[in-house]
Each structure stands twice: as structure tokens, then as C-alpha cells.
């Protein structure tokens, strides 16, 4: 019995040592402060203990020589389908569509598959955490089903045996698709295009918007009644899930592409007195001033897409991030998908080439995402007390040629092998 206890204690001590180490003589980019030359990062029990040019410890920890290497905080993809969508065209592998118009009680975290092949591929480029969408950013992906509230965005680490281990926070934001004026609608099942007169589309939008506002009003009445009655009213999971939004503790993530959609989202937020984050901006126009004034953050998609309108400048998508930065709007980058989530650092890098300051680009794939989701006390930068989500590279991670040499998630070393590297080794050795 004593021998078994001794073995268990030794195993526990070894496990604890796995997430404690000291990286020495590296160039460190805290993001929250200036770059540090020939600096060290001390990690104890999975959290950053100390950062600086003169770090010493009496603890027996593993030493990592970072000479010639660079240490950055792990990057965060602010909105993605990594872990819940394997092959987008195969419905059975894409858990992103639920029946019903209002599903605030649904959490993306419980549907994440830790064995998804997209996870190691995404990690290989320096991404350690993702905001997993409960539904596509358009609110649909339900193969014909229209959903106004698709569920809750979950912030997940890209390392762990189970979704419970991977979860940072279940409800980082609530997804809401506000109805728009749709004169052209295509059936996702048949591909048939239906053209509707503007007046009819406008009436349909107003009817749908009334339905959304009614749902919010019913939720408020439900909570008022529950509080007055002492809790004897039968619980409604949908209204219970919406309470953090109504209390201003959880933001609504609202897709808003154009100036009109942004103004509609801001008007809705003002009327309902809720916090919002705008997703997928493409042509914000004059609304940038309103967003800056009201401190409304945004999540930008890939710039590697054509300009939306034929009379837009050729570089409209590349300069968008710089425009938001100049306007004083906080923003983060996101892939909004799975197969190209690995390109997140290059979205930021391309924006630097078109006017975005480098420090702002780096912050947009790290600390900004953490601040938007309210977890900046736990991740997003290299500061004492935060998770040791770190990447060690041989250069600038926003550059394509840079290689991620080491990765740590909550202080645990992560294997950087992917399906791509396995196939490369396999066929390289082919006789």
C-alpha cells in the first residue's frame, strides 16, 4: 500500500513538473508592454510567474534555452468552427445547425470534438485558443432553418483530452442574427433563388424584428416574475440563458456587414440596453465614428476576399483593419470557419502591409480577443498570473516563413505534429 502511495505521489510530482519551466535568453513580446531583449519567462504550475530580463528561481524547473528564438502569447481566433465542423459539405460532420428560432441555452463547447483534424493544423501556426461559434456567423448553417439566436460562443483552448478540459468559458458571447431586408433568398437545400419585392422584404424584416424584440421582452418579464414569486415559476432554460445578456454581463455577437446593418445593430442595442460585438464587417462607412464613441468592438474576417462591390477600391478588404484602428475601434481577427483557421496570423500580417501598425496587428490576434470576451485577466498576453499560453518561434509569427518551434497551453507542451506533417514524412520516405 505504501509503495502504491509513493508511486502515485511521484507521478503527481512529475505531472506538476511538466507545466513548470523557465525559458531563458529569448526575445519576449508580452503584447501588454514593450518587447524585451534577452529576457526570461518563468512558468509555475501552468501559469506565468515572472517575466523580465533578470528572472531567477529556486524552484527545480525545466530550463529551456531560447537563444535566437522569440516568445509570444498564443494567438486567439475570435470566431471559428474549429472542433465542431470537420467537412462543411457533409452535414453529419458539421454540428452547427439546430432546430428553432431561439436557442440561447445552447453552448458550442459541448459539441467540440477534441480529436478534430483541424485542431492540430490550426495549432501549428501558433493559435492556442478559439472562440467556437454555436452556429454559422449568418445565424444559419441549419440547412434551411432560420435561427435568430443560435446559441453561445465558447472560448476553448486547443489542447485537452475532453471538451471540459479545453473550455475557458462556456458563454463568451451570445449569437444573434438580426433580420435584414432580403430581396434575394436562395434555398440552401435546392439552390433555387427566390426574388422578393422590396416592400414585401421590408415588411418581412419588421415582422421578424418584432418577434426578436418580443422574445427579449418575454425574457425580462419571466425574470421579473421569478424574482417576485420566489422562484416557484417553472424554469425556462431559454430565458435563464439570456439573463447574462439582459444584465449586461454577456455581449451579443451580431453579424453586421454593411453600414445599414451596423446602424440596425446599434439601434437594437440602444433600445434593448445590451452590449454588442459586431462580426464580419466589410463596408462600415460612417458608422466607425459611432462604434468608437459607443465602444463597440468588432471581429474582422479574412481580408483575402474580393471587394464586395464592383466600385470598391481593390484594396478595400486589406485596409479595413487600418481604418478601424485609426477610428479608435477595438477589433480582433477571426477565420469564421475551420479549414482556413490556420491562416489567422496572415490575416493580421496582410493588414500590416496595408497600413495597420504592427503592434496593433499582434494585439488583434491576442489580447484584443481576450478583452472582447472578458477573459483578459486569464489570457492574451505574457503577464504574471495568466495562463502560460505561449509560442516559441524562429521569427515573426505573422510572416508565412516563420516556424513555430514550441507551444505551451496552460504550461503544457503541445505536440506540433499534424496530418500534413505525417503525410509529408510518409511520402518523403516513399521508395
C-alpha positions in Angstrom: 0.0 0.0 0.0 2.8 2.4 0.9 4.6 1.5 -2.3 1.5 2.3 -4.3 1.1 5.6 -2.5 4.7 6.5 -3.2 4.3 5.8 -6.9 1.2 8.0 -7.0 3.0 10.9 -5.3 5.9 10.6 -7.7 3.6 10.5 -10.7 1.8 13.6 -9.4 5.1 15.4 -8.8 6.2 14.5 -12.4 2.9 15.8 -13.8 3.3 19.1 -11.9 6.8 19.5 -13.3 5.5 19.2 -16.8 3.9 22.6 -16.6 6.7 24.4 -14.8 9.7 25.7 -16.7 11.9 28.7 -17.4 12.6 30.0 -20.9 15.9 31.9 -20.9 17.7 34.3 -23.2 14.8 34.8 -25.6 13.2 37.9 -27.2 9.9 38.2 -25.4 6.8 40.0 -26.8 4.4 40.5 -23.9 1.9 42.4 -26.1 0.8 44.2 -22.9 4.2 46.1 -22.9 7.3 46.7 -24.9 9.5 44.0 -26.4 12.1 42.5 -24.0 15.5 41.6 -25.3 17.4 38.6 -23.8 14.6 38.0 -21.4 13.2 35.1 -19.5 9.7 33.7 -18.8 9.1 31.7 -15.6 6.1 29.4 -15.6 5.0 27.6 -12.4 2.1 25.2 -12.4 0.8 26.3 -15.8 0.7 30.0 -15.0 3.2 32.8 -15.8 5.1 33.6 -12.6 7.6 36.2 -13.8 8.7 37.9 -16.9 11.8 40.1 -17.3 15.5 40.4 -18.2 16.6 39.2 -14.7 14.4 36.3 -13.6 15.7 33.8 -11.1 14.0 30.9 -9.3 14.9 28.5 -6.6 12.3 26.0 -7.8 13.5 22.9 -9.6 12.1 23.6 -13.1 13.0 22.6 -16.6 15.3 25.1 -18.3 14.7 25.9 -22.0 17.3 27.8 -23.9 15.6 30.5 -26.0 18.7 31.9 -27.5 17.9 33.2 -31.0 14.2 32.5 -30.5 11.1 34.6 -29.9 8.3 34.1 -27.3 4.8 35.4 -28.0 1.4 34.8 -26.3 -0.6 32.1 -28.1 -2.9 33.6 -30.7 -6.7 33.6 -30.4 -9.1 33.0 -33.3 -12.0 35.1 -32.1 -14.7 33.3 -34.1 -14.4 29.9 -35.8 -15.9 26.5 -36.4 -12.8 24.5 -35.5 -13.8 21.5 -33.5 -17.5 21.4 -34.5 -17.2 21.3 -38.3 -15.0 18.7 -40.0 -16.2 18.7 -43.6 -18.5 21.6 -44.2 -20.3 19.9 -47.1 -21.1 16.8 -45.1 -23.9 17.6 -42.7 -23.2 14.8 -40.3 -19.7 16.2 -39.6 -20.9 19.8 -39.0 -22.6 20.3 -35.7 -23.6 23.9 -36.4 -27.4 23.8 -37.0 -30.2 23.4 -34.6 -34.0 23.5 -35.0 -35.7 26.5 -33.7 -35.6 30.3 -33.9 -34.3 31.0 -30.4 -31.7 28.7 -28.8 -29.8 30.9 -26.3 -29.4 27.8 -24.0 -27.1 26.0 -26.4 -23.3 26.1 -25.8 -20.8 25.4 -28.5 -18.4 23.9 -26.0 -20.3 20.7 -25.5 -20.2 19.9 -29.2 -16.4 20.4 -29.7 -14.6 17.2 -30.8 -11.1 17.2 -29.3 -9.9 14.7 -32.0 -10.8 17.0 -34.9 -8.0 17.1 -37.5 -8.5 20.8 -37.8 -7.2 21.4 -34.2 -3.5 20.3 -34.6 -3.4 22.0 -38.1 -4.6 25.3 -36.5 -2.3 25.0 -33.6 0.7 24.5 -35.8 0.6 28.2 -36.8 0.6 29.5 -33.3 -3.1 29.5 -32.4 -3.7 28.2 -28.9 -7.4 29.3 -28.3 -10.5 29.8 -30.4 -14.0 31.3 -30.0 -16.2 28.5 -31.2 -19.4 29.6 -32.8 -22.6 27.8 -31.9 -23.9 28.4 -35.5 -22.5 30.0 -38.6 -22.0 33.7 -38.4 -25.0 34.3 -40.6 -27.1 32.6 -37.9 -27.9 29.6 -40.1 -26.0 26.6 -41.3 -29.2 24.9 -40.3 -29.7 23.7 -43.9 -32.9 25.7 -44.4 -33.6 26.5 -40.8 -33.7 30.2 -39.8 -32.3 30.9 -36.4 -32.3 34.3 -34.7 -30.4 33.3 -31.6 -28.1 30.4 -32.5 -26.5 29.8 -29.1 -23.4 30.8 -27.1 -19.9 31.3 -28.4 -17.5 29.2 -26.2 -13.8 30.2 -25.8 -11.8 27.0 -25.9 -8.1 26.0 -25.6 -6.9 23.9 -28.5 -5.4 21.3 -26.2 -7.0 18.8 -23.9 -8.4 15.3 -23.7 -12.0 16.4 -23.4 -14.1 19.5 -24.2 -14.3 20.1 -20.4 -10.5 20.4 -20.2 -10.5 22.6 -23.2 -13.1 25.1 -22.1 -12.0 28.5 -20.9 -15.6 29.9 -20.7 -18.8 28.4 -22.0 -20.6 31.7 -22.7 -18.1 34.2 -24.1 -20.9 35.8 -26.2 -24.5 35.1 -27.4 -25.0 34.9 -31.1 -27.9 36.9 -32.5 -28.8 37.3 -36.2 -30.9 40.4 -36.7 -33.3 40.1 -39.6 -32.3 42.1 -42.7 -34.1 43.2 -45.8 -33.6 40.2 -48.1 -34.9 40.6 -51.6 -33.0 37.6 -52.9 -33.0 34.4 -51.0 -31.5 31.1 -52.1 -32.8 27.8 -50.7 -29.6 26.0 -49.3 -31.1 22.6 -50.0 -32.3 23.1 -53.5 -30.3 26.1 -54.7 -33.4 27.7 -56.0 -33.3 31.5 -56.0 -36.4 33.5 -54.9 -36.7 37.2 -55.7 -39.0 39.3 -53.4 -40.2 42.9 -54.0 -38.5 45.4 -51.7 -41.8 46.4 -49.9 -42.6 42.7 -49.1 -39.0 42.1 -47.9 -39.2 45.2 -45.7 -42.5 44.0 -44.1 -41.0 40.6 -43.5 -38.0 42.2 -41.8 -40.2 44.3 -39.5 -42.3 41.2 -38.6 -39.1 39.2 -37.8 -37.7 42.1 -35.7 -40.9 42.3 -33.7 -40.5 38.6 -33.0 -37.0 39.1 -31.7 -38.0 42.1 -29.5 -40.9 40.1 -28.2 -38.6 37.3 -27.1 -36.4 39.7 -25.2 -39.4 41.3 -23.6 -40.8 37.9 -22.5 -37.4 37.1 -21.0 -37.5 40.3 -18.9 -41.0 39.6 -17.7 -40.0 36.0 -16.9 -37.1 37.1 -14.7 -39.2 39.8 -13.0 -41.9 37.3 -12.2 -39.4 34.7 -11.0 -37.8 37.3 -8.6 -41.2 38.5 -7.3 -42.6 35.0 -6.8 -39.6 33.5 -5.0 -38.7 31.1 -7.8 -41.8 28.9 -7.9 -42.4 29.5 -11.6 -41.2 26.6 -13.7 -37.7 27.4 -15.1 -37.3 28.1 -18.8 -33.8 27.3 -20.0 -34.0 29.7 -22.9 -34.8 32.7 -20.6 -32.4 31.6 -18.0 -29.6 31.5 -20.6 -30.5 35.1 -21.8 -30.1 36.6 -18.3 -26.4 37.5 -18.5 -27.2 39.4 -21.8 -30.0 41.3 -20.1 -27.8 42.1 -17.2 -25.0 43.4 -19.4 -22.6 40.7 -18.4 -22.5 38.9 -21.8 -22.3 40.6 -25.2 -24.4 39.8 -28.2 -22.3 38.8 -31.2 -24.2 40.3 -34.2 -23.2 39.8 -37.8 -23.2 43.2 -39.5 -21.6 43.6 -42.9 -22.8 47.0 -44.3 -23.4 50.5 -42.9 -27.2 49.8 -42.7 -26.7 46.5 -40.8 -24.4 48.2 -38.4 -26.8 51.0 -37.7 -29.6 48.5 -37.2 -27.5 46.6 -34.7 -26.6 49.7 -32.8 -30.2 50.8 -32.7 -31.2 47.4 -31.3 -28.5 47.5 -28.7 -29.6 51.0 -27.6 -33.3 50.0 -27.4 -32.7 46.8 -25.5 -29.8 48.2 -23.4 -27.4 45.4 -24.1 -23.7 45.1 -25.0 -22.8 44.0 -28.6 -19.9 42.9 -30.6 -20.1 43.3 -34.4 -18.9 40.4 -36.6 -17.9 40.3 -40.2 -17.7 44.0 -41.0 -16.9 44.7 -44.7 -18.2 48.2 -45.5 -18.8 50.1 -42.2 -18.7 53.6 -43.8 -19.6 56.5 -41.4 -20.6 54.1 -38.6 -17.0 53.8 -37.4 -17.4 57.0 -35.5 -20.5 55.7 -33.8 -18.7 52.4 -32.9 -15.8 54.3 -31.4 -18.0 56.6 -29.4 -20.1 53.7 -28.0 -17.0 51.5 -27.6 -18.5 48.7 -29.7 -15.8 46.2 -30.7 -15.6 44.3 -33.9 -14.4 40.9 -35.2 -13.0 41.0 -38.7 -12.9 38.1 -41.2 -10.3 37.3 -43.7 -9.0 40.1 -45.9 -8.2 37.5 -48.6 -11.5 38.0 -50.4 -12.6 40.2 -53.2 -14.0 43.7 -52.6 -17.8 43.5 -52.0 -18.9 46.0 -54.6 -17.5 46.5 -58.1 -16.8 50.2 -57.5 -14.9 49.5 -54.2 -11.2 50.1 -54.2 -9.2 46.9 -55.0 -7.6 47.0 -51.5 -10.8 47.7 -49.6 -10.6 44.5 -47.6 -6.8 44.9 -46.9 -7.1 48.4 -45.5 -10.2 47.8 -43.4 -8.3 46.9 -40.2 -6.2 50.1 -40.5 -9.4 52.1 -40.9 -10.8 50.7 -37.7 -7.6 51.3 -35.9 -7.5 55.0 -37.0 -11.1 55.4 -35.9 -10.3 54.0 -32.4 -12.4 50.9 -32.7 -11.2 47.8 -30.9 -11.1 44.7 -33.1 -9.9 41.2 -33.3 -9.3 38.8 -36.3 -11.2 35.6 -36.9 -11.5 32.9 -39.5 -15.3 32.2 -39.2 -14.6 28.7 -40.5 -12.5 25.7 -39.9 -10.3 24.8 -42.9 -8.6 28.2 -43.1 -8.3 29.0 -39.4 -4.6 28.3 -39.7 -4.3 31.5 -41.8 -5.3 33.7 -38.8 -1.7 35.2 -38.3 -1.5 36.0 -42.0 -4.8 38.0 -41.9 -3.1 40.3 -39.4 0.2 40.3 -41.4 -1.6 41.3 -44.6 -3.3 44.2 -42.8 0.2 45.4 -41.6 1.2 45.6 -45.3 -1.8 48.0 -45.9 -1.3 50.5 -43.0 -2.1 48.7 -39.8 0.7 49.3 -37.2 2.5 46.0 -36.3 1.7 46.3 -32.6 -2.0 46.7 -33.3 -2.0 43.7 -35.6 -0.3 41.5 -33.0 -2.7 42.7 -30.3 -5.7 41.9 -32.7 -4.8 38.2 -32.7 -4.0 38.0 -28.9 -5.1 40.5 -26.2 -7.9 42.2 -28.1 -9.8 39.0 -28.5 -9.4 38.2 -24.8 -10.6 41.7 -23.8 -13.6 41.4 -26.1 -14.6 38.2 -24.4 -13.8 39.4 -20.9 -11.0 37.0 -20.1 -8.1 39.4 -20.3 -7.2 38.5 -16.7 -6.5 34.9 -17.8 -5.0 35.1 -21.3 -4.0 37.2 -24.3 -0.6 38.5 -23.1 2.5 37.4 -21.2 1.9 38.7 -17.7 2.2 37.2 -14.2 -0.9 35.3 -13.1 -2.1 34.5 -16.6 -2.3 31.0 -18.3 1.1 30.1 -19.8 -0.3 30.0 -23.4 3.0 30.6 -25.2 4.5 30.0 -28.6 8.2 30.0 -29.3 9.2 30.8 -32.9 12.2 31.5 -35.1 10.8 34.8 -36.2 7.7 37.0 -36.6 4.6 34.7 -36.4 2.7 37.0 -38.8 5.1 36.0 -41.5 4.5 32.9 -43.6 8.1 31.7 -43.4 8.2 31.7 -39.6 8.1 28.3 -37.9 6.6 27.6 -34.5 9.2 25.6 -32.7 7.4 25.1 -29.4 3.9 25.6 -28.0 2.6 25.6 -24.5 -1.1 25.6 -23.4 -1.6 26.3 -19.7 2.1 25.4 -19.4 1.8 22.0 -21.0 4.0 21.3 -24.0 1.9 20.6 -27.1 2.8 18.2 -29.9 3.0 20.2 -33.2 2.6 17.2 -35.5 -0.3 17.4 -37.9 -1.9 15.4 -40.6 0.1 17.4 -43.0 3.4 16.7 -41.4 2.6 13.0 -41.1 1.7 12.8 -44.8 4.9 14.7 -45.7 7.1 12.3 -43.8 5.2 9.3 -45.2 5.6 10.3 -48.9 9.0 11.8 -48.5 10.2 8.3 -47.5 8.4 6.6 -50.3 10.9 4.4 -52.3 
